[in-house]
Amino acid sequence: MIPVLIGFDDETASELWEIDQWDQEKRFPGRARSTASILRGCSAPVMLQDDLRADQVARLARCDGDPVNRWMMMQRLMSAAVLGTGALTPVIDALQAVLDDDRSDPAFTALMISFPPEIELAQALTTLDPQALRAQRQRLMSACADALLGKLRAIVKHMRWLESKRSYEANPRHAGERALGNAALLLWSYASETDPEVIEIASEQCGEASHMTDRAGGMAVLMRQAKPVRDQALADYERQFSHEALAMDRWLTMQASRHQLEGEGPVLDDVVRLMQHPCFSLRNPNKVRALMSSFCHHNLAAFHEPQGEAYRWFETQFCALDALNPQVAARLVRALERWPLLVEPMQSLAKSCLERLAHHRGLSNDSAEIVQSALAAYRNKPPFQA
């Protein structure tokens, strides 16, 4: 039996449909013009395939009475626009509806205006061009920021005013307001013309008196800026938190996962340099995850680059890591598992890297299993259809 909770449009009332047959039909009289919101309240742990039109998805993203479903529709709307199967205007309209709703919970609004990360978008593709995916995502976010500039600025200033009038408290309402302020600030930073006020606010949030939530929000913006601003923020962070292991893990992650700016060297150069930093050790799994895994798994455009320099670096470091910690190495090599979906020349370069690793003398059983599986997975069947 599969319990399916169904509502319509912005109505909060829902009806339970208990499915207990392979083929089953249910009609809702008088609802022909309504849009169904299915599996409300996560009523069943199933994967749902629907035939919702683009305008219906956009409607649910604007007004679905179930917040989880509304967030899922917003993510679906954004993903379609990034991947080229949807339009920009419905995304802007849905974001405008969210930002105009003063009754909405701030934490929910923060989630609604946050775009799907590249790693999730990549999972929906049967052919992956990491550089094109990043460029398209950034273009969409820039267009949305330009269209909503005034509203984003007003939200950031209001949230900062609230913070200035009260002392820090770890309660849900304040946490949600801080999350909304930081999400709005980050989207504002994607505007086509960089506003000096964005840099000023982000820098203030990174002041020594700030708590880590606001500092992280400010650093997310400053990591998108050119070197003088970015380097100063990183130096200040390191000076204050050099003796805090978890904070320095975040410092490593910020640099490994940042986007390369035009005219600057590859992110790989920073990763190589950071591997010599006193806070990093190949023997420490937390440091490996913070730096190497962040770069390989989450910085797709920097790791899967057409010159293959990152693959050559990976090959050397992976072999050294495998000799120290096979379990961590086996998880790291999964960054190459989806090589058949990459466009050329990355596909051939990644495959060659895996083949060399497969013949590496002394490869651990943990890593050998993952490497052989990655090479064999697509040998006799077409690529996975997301």
C-alpha positions as CSV (number, residue, x, y, z in Angstrom):
1,M,0.0,0.0,0.0
2,I,1.3,3.4,-1.0
3,P,-0.2,6.4,0.8
4,V,-0.3,9.4,-1.6
5,L,-1.4,12.8,-0.1
6,I,-2.8,15.1,-2.7
7,G,-3.7,18.8,-2.6
8,F,-4.3,21.5,-5.2
9,D,-2.6,24.8,-5.9
10,D,-2.3,27.0,-2.8
11,E,-4.8,25.1,-0.7
12,T,-3.4,23.6,2.4
13,A,-6.1,20.9,2.7
14,S,-5.1,17.5,1.3
15,E,-6.7,14.2,0.6
16,L,-5.2,10.8,1.2
17,W,-5.3,8.3,-1.7
18,E,-4.2,4.8,-0.7
19,I,-2.8,3.0,-3.7
20,D,-2.9,-0.8,-3.3
21,Q,-3.0,-2.0,-6.9
22,W,-0.6,-1.9,-9.8
23,D,-3.1,0.0,-12.0
24,Q,-5.4,2.4,-10.1
25,E,-7.3,5.5,-10.9
26,K,-8.8,8.3,-8.9
27,R,-10.9,11.2,-10.1
28,F,-11.3,14.6,-8.5
29,P,-14.6,16.2,-9.8
30,G,-14.4,19.9,-10.4
31,R,-10.6,20.1,-10.4
32,A,-10.0,20.1,-14.1
33,R,-8.5,23.6,-14.0
34,S,-6.5,23.0,-10.8
35,T,-2.9,21.8,-10.5
36,A,-2.3,18.7,-8.4
37,S,0.3,18.8,-5.6
38,I,1.2,15.1,-5.2
39,L,3.0,13.3,-2.3
40,R,2.5,16.2,0.1
41,G,4.1,15.8,3.5
42,C,6.5,13.2,2.0
43,S,3.6,10.7,2.4
44,A,5.4,7.8,0.7
45,P,9.1,7.0,0.0
46,V,8.7,6.7,-3.7
47,M,10.1,8.2,-6.9
48,L,7.3,10.1,-8.8
49,Q,7.0,10.6,-12.5
50,D,4.4,13.1,-13.6
51,D,3.3,14.9,-16.8
52,L,3.1,18.4,-15.3
53,R,3.5,21.1,-18.0
54,A,6.0,23.9,-17.5
55,D,3.3,26.4,-16.6
56,Q,1.9,24.0,-13.9
57,V,5.4,23.6,-12.4
58,A,5.7,27.3,-12.4
59,R,2.3,27.7,-10.7
60,L,3.2,25.3,-7.9
61,A,6.6,27.0,-7.4
62,R,4.7,30.3,-6.8
63,C,1.9,29.1,-4.6
64,D,1.9,25.4,-3.6
65,G,0.2,25.0,-0.2
66,D,2.8,22.3,0.8
67,P,6.2,24.0,1.5
68,V,8.3,20.9,0.6
69,N,6.5,20.4,-2.7
70,R,6.7,24.1,-3.4
71,W,10.5,24.0,-2.8
72,M,10.8,20.9,-5.1
73,M,8.9,22.7,-7.8
74,M,11.1,25.7,-7.5
75,Q,14.2,23.6,-7.8
76,R,12.7,21.9,-10.8
77,L,11.9,25.2,-12.4
78,M,15.4,26.5,-11.8
79,S,17.0,23.3,-13.1
80,A,15.0,23.4,-16.3
81,A,16.1,26.9,-17.0
82,V,19.8,26.1,-16.4
83,L,19.6,22.9,-18.5
84,G,17.9,24.6,-21.4
85,T,14.5,22.8,-21.1
86,G,12.8,25.8,-19.4
87,A,12.6,29.6,-19.6
88,L,14.0,32.4,-17.5
89,T,10.8,34.4,-16.9
90,P,8.9,31.8,-14.9
91,V,11.9,31.5,-12.5
92,I,12.0,35.3,-12.0
93,D,8.2,35.4,-11.5
94,A,8.3,32.6,-8.9
95,L,11.2,34.2,-7.0
96,Q,9.3,37.5,-7.0
97,A,6.3,35.8,-5.5
98,V,8.5,34.2,-2.8
99,L,10.2,37.5,-1.9
100,D,6.9,39.4,-1.9
101,D,5.3,37.0,0.6
102,D,5.9,38.7,4.0
103,R,4.2,35.9,5.8
104,S,6.6,33.2,4.7
105,D,9.1,31.8,7.1
106,P,12.5,33.4,6.5
107,A,14.3,30.0,6.6
108,F,12.0,28.7,3.9
109,T,12.4,31.8,1.8
110,A,16.2,31.4,2.0
111,L,15.9,27.9,0.6
112,M,13.5,29.0,-2.1
113,I,16.0,31.6,-3.5
114,S,19.0,29.2,-3.4
115,F,19.8,27.7,-6.8
116,P,20.6,23.9,-7.2
117,P,24.3,23.2,-7.0
118,E,26.2,22.1,-10.0
119,I,26.6,18.6,-8.7
120,E,22.9,18.1,-8.5
121,L,22.3,19.6,-11.9
122,A,24.9,17.3,-13.4
123,Q,23.0,14.3,-12.3
124,A,20.1,15.2,-14.6
125,L,22.4,15.2,-17.7
126,T,23.3,12.4,-20.1
127,T,26.1,14.5,-21.6
128,L,28.1,16.6,-19.2
129,D,30.1,19.7,-20.2
130,P,31.2,21.1,-16.8
131,Q,32.3,24.5,-18.1
132,A,29.1,25.1,-20.0
133,L,27.0,24.0,-17.1
134,R,28.7,26.4,-14.8
135,A,28.5,29.3,-17.3
136,Q,24.7,28.7,-17.8
137,R,24.0,28.5,-14.1
138,Q,25.9,31.7,-13.5
139,R,24.0,33.4,-16.4
140,L,20.7,32.4,-14.9
141,M,21.6,33.6,-11.4
142,S,22.9,36.9,-12.8
143,A,19.7,37.5,-14.8
144,C,17.6,36.8,-11.7
145,A,19.8,39.0,-9.5
146,D,19.4,41.9,-12.0
147,A,15.6,41.5,-12.1
148,L,15.3,41.3,-8.3
149,L,18.0,43.8,-7.4
150,G,15.9,46.2,-5.4
151,K,14.1,43.5,-3.4
152,L,17.4,41.6,-2.6
153,R,19.0,44.8,-1.4
154,A,16.1,45.7,0.8
155,I,16.0,42.2,2.4
156,V,19.8,42.3,3.1
157,K,19.6,45.7,4.7
158,H,16.5,44.8,6.8
159,M,18.1,41.7,8.1
160,R,21.3,43.5,9.0
161,W,19.2,46.1,10.8
162,L,17.5,43.4,12.8
163,E,20.9,41.9,13.7
164,S,22.2,45.3,14.8
165,K,19.3,45.7,17.2
166,R,19.7,42.4,19.1
167,S,22.2,40.2,20.7
168,Y,23.0,36.8,19.1
169,E,20.6,34.0,20.0
170,A,20.6,30.5,18.7
171,N,16.8,30.2,18.1
172,P,15.0,29.1,14.9
173,R,13.5,32.5,14.1
174,H,16.8,34.4,14.3
175,A,18.6,31.5,12.5
176,G,16.1,31.7,9.6
177,E,16.5,35.5,9.3
178,R,20.3,35.2,9.2
179,A,19.9,32.5,6.5
180,L,17.7,34.7,4.4
181,G,20.0,37.7,4.7
182,N,23.0,35.6,3.6
183,A,21.1,33.9,0.7
184,A,19.9,37.3,-0.5
185,L,23.4,38.8,-0.2
186,L,24.9,35.9,-2.2
187,L,22.3,36.2,-5.0
188,W,22.7,40.0,-5.1
189,S,26.5,39.4,-5.6
190,Y,25.7,37.7,-8.9
191,A,24.3,40.9,-10.5
192,S,25.9,41.7,-13.8
193,E,27.4,44.9,-12.3
194,T,29.2,44.4,-9.0
195,D,27.8,46.8,-6.4
196,P,30.6,48.0,-4.0
197,E,28.0,47.9,-1.3
198,V,27.9,44.1,-1.6
199,I,31.6,43.9,-1.0
200,E,31.3,46.3,1.9
201,I,28.6,44.3,3.6
202,A,30.3,41.0,3.0
203,S,33.5,42.4,4.5
204,E,31.7,43.7,7.5
205,Q,30.2,40.3,8.1
206,C,33.7,38.8,8.1
207,G,34.8,41.1,10.9
208,E,36.3,39.6,14.0
209,A,33.3,40.3,16.1
210,S,31.0,38.4,13.7
211,H,29.7,34.9,14.5
212,M,30.5,32.1,12.1
213,T,27.1,32.1,10.4
214,D,27.5,35.7,9.1
215,R,31.2,35.2,8.5
216,A,30.5,32.2,6.3
217,G,27.8,34.2,4.4
218,G,30.3,37.0,3.8
219,M,33.1,34.7,2.8
220,A,30.8,33.0,0.2
221,V,30.5,36.4,-1.5
222,L,34.2,37.4,-1.1
223,M,35.4,34.2,-2.6
224,R,33.7,35.3,-5.8
225,Q,35.8,38.4,-6.0
226,A,39.2,39.1,-7.6
227,K,42.4,38.4,-5.7
228,P,43.1,41.6,-3.7
229,V,39.7,41.3,-1.9
230,R,39.6,37.5,-1.8
231,D,43.2,37.1,-0.5
232,Q,42.7,39.7,2.2
233,A,39.6,37.9,3.4
234,L,41.3,34.5,3.5
235,A,44.3,36.0,5.3
236,D,42.1,37.5,8.0
237,Y,40.2,34.3,8.4
238,E,43.4,32.3,8.7
239,R,44.9,34.7,11.2
240,Q,41.8,34.4,13.5
241,F,41.1,30.7,13.2
242,S,44.5,29.1,12.6
243,H,44.2,27.1,15.8
244,E,40.6,26.0,15.2
245,A,40.7,22.7,13.2
246,L,37.1,22.7,12.1
247,A,37.2,26.3,11.0
248,M,40.4,25.7,9.0
249,D,38.7,22.7,7.3
250,R,36.1,25.2,6.1
251,W,38.9,27.5,5.0
252,L,40.4,24.7,2.8
253,T,36.9,23.9,1.4
254,M,36.2,27.5,0.4
255,Q,39.4,27.7,-1.7
256,A,39.1,24.2,-3.2
257,S,35.5,24.8,-4.3
258,R,35.7,28.3,-5.5
259,H,35.0,29.3,-9.2
260,Q,37.9,30.3,-11.3
261,L,37.7,34.0,-12.4
262,E,38.6,35.2,-15.8
263,G,42.3,36.1,-16.1
264,E,43.3,34.1,-13.0
265,G,45.2,30.9,-12.8
266,P,43.5,27.5,-12.3
267,V,42.0,26.6,-8.9
268,L,44.3,23.5,-9.0
269,D,47.3,25.8,-8.4
270,D,45.7,26.8,-5.1
271,V,44.9,23.2,-4.2
272,V,48.6,22.2,-4.8
273,R,49.8,25.1,-2.7
274,L,47.4,24.3,0.1
275,M,48.6,20.7,0.3
276,Q,51.9,22.2,1.6
277,H,50.1,24.3,4.3
278,P,50.7,23.4,7.9
279,C,47.0,22.8,8.5
280,F,46.8,20.1,5.8
281,S,47.9,16.4,6.1
282,L,47.3,13.6,3.7
283,R,47.1,11.3,6.8
284,N,44.1,13.2,8.2
285,P,40.8,12.2,6.6
286,N,39.1,15.4,7.5
287,K,41.7,17.5,5.8
288,V,41.5,15.2,2.7
289,R,37.8,15.6,2.5
290,A,38.0,19.4,3.1
291,L,40.5,20.0,0.4
292,M,40.8,17.2,-2.1
293,S,37.3,15.8,-2.0
294,S,35.8,19.4,-2.3
295,F,37.9,20.0,-5.4
296,C,37.3,16.7,-7.1
297,H,33.6,16.1,-6.2
298,H,32.2,19.6,-6.1
299,N,34.3,21.8,-8.3
300,L,33.3,20.1,-11.5
301,A,34.5,22.7,-14.0
302,A,37.9,23.0,-12.3
303,F,38.5,19.2,-11.9
304,H,37.2,18.2,-15.3
305,E,39.2,20.7,-17.3
306,P,40.2,20.0,-20.9
307,Q,44.0,20.1,-20.5
308,G,43.9,17.2,-18.1
309,E,46.3,18.8,-15.6
310,A,43.9,18.0,-12.7
311,Y,43.7,14.3,-13.7
312,R,47.5,14.1,-13.7
313,W,47.6,15.7,-10.2
314,F,44.8,13.4,-9.1
315,E,46.7,10.3,-10.2
316,T,49.8,11.1,-8.2
317,Q,47.9,12.2,-5.0
318,F,45.4,9.3,-5.2
319,C,48.2,6.7,-5.2
320,A,49.9,8.3,-2.2
321,L,46.6,8.5,-0.4
322,D,45.6,4.9,-1.2
323,A,48.8,3.7,0.5
324,L,47.8,5.6,3.6
325,N,44.1,5.2,3.8
326,P,42.4,2.9,1.2
327,Q,38.9,3.7,2.4
328,V,39.2,7.5,2.0
329,A,41.0,6.9,-1.4
330,A,38.2,4.7,-2.6
331,R,35.6,7.4,-1.9
332,L,37.8,10.0,-3.6
333,V,38.1,8.1,-6.9
334,R,34.4,8.1,-7.2
335,A,34.8,11.6,-8.6
336,L,35.7,9.8,-11.9
337,E,32.8,7.3,-12.0
338,R,30.7,9.3,-14.4
339,W,33.5,9.7,-17.0
340,P,31.4,8.3,-19.9
341,L,29.0,11.3,-19.6
342,L,31.8,13.9,-20.0
343,V,32.3,15.6,-23.3
344,E,35.6,15.3,-25.1
345,P,38.5,15.6,-24.5
346,M,37.6,15.2,-20.8
347,Q,36.0,11.8,-21.3
348,S,39.1,10.3,-22.9
349,L,41.4,11.9,-20.4
350,A,39.4,10.6,-17.4
351,K,39.2,7.1,-18.9
352,S,43.0,7.1,-19.4
353,C,43.5,8.2,-15.9
354,L,41.3,5.3,-14.6
355,E,43.1,2.8,-16.8
356,R,46.5,3.9,-15.4
357,L,45.2,3.6,-11.9
358,A,43.9,0.1,-12.6
359,H,47.4,-1.0,-13.5
360,H,49.0,0.7,-10.6
361,R,51.1,-1.8,-8.6
362,G,50.0,-2.0,-5.0
363,L,46.5,-0.6,-5.5
364,S,44.4,-1.5,-2.5
365,N,41.4,-3.8,-2.8
366,D,39.0,-1.0,-1.8
367,S,40.2,1.3,-4.6
368,A,40.7,-1.5,-7.2
369,E,37.0,-2.4,-6.9
370,I,35.9,1.1,-7.5
371,V,38.3,1.7,-10.4
372,Q,37.4,-1.5,-12.1
373,S,33.7,-0.9,-11.6
374,A,34.0,2.6,-13.1
375,L,35.8,1.3,-16.1
376,A,33.4,-1.6,-16.6
377,A,30.1,0.1,-15.8
378,Y,29.5,1.5,-19.3
379,R,31.4,-1.0,-21.3
380,N,28.5,-3.0,-22.6
381,K,25.6,-0.6,-22.2
382,P,24.6,2.9,-23.2
383,P,25.0,5.8,-20.8
384,F,22.7,6.1,-17.8
385,Q,19.5,8.1,-18.6
386,A,18.7,10.4,-15.8
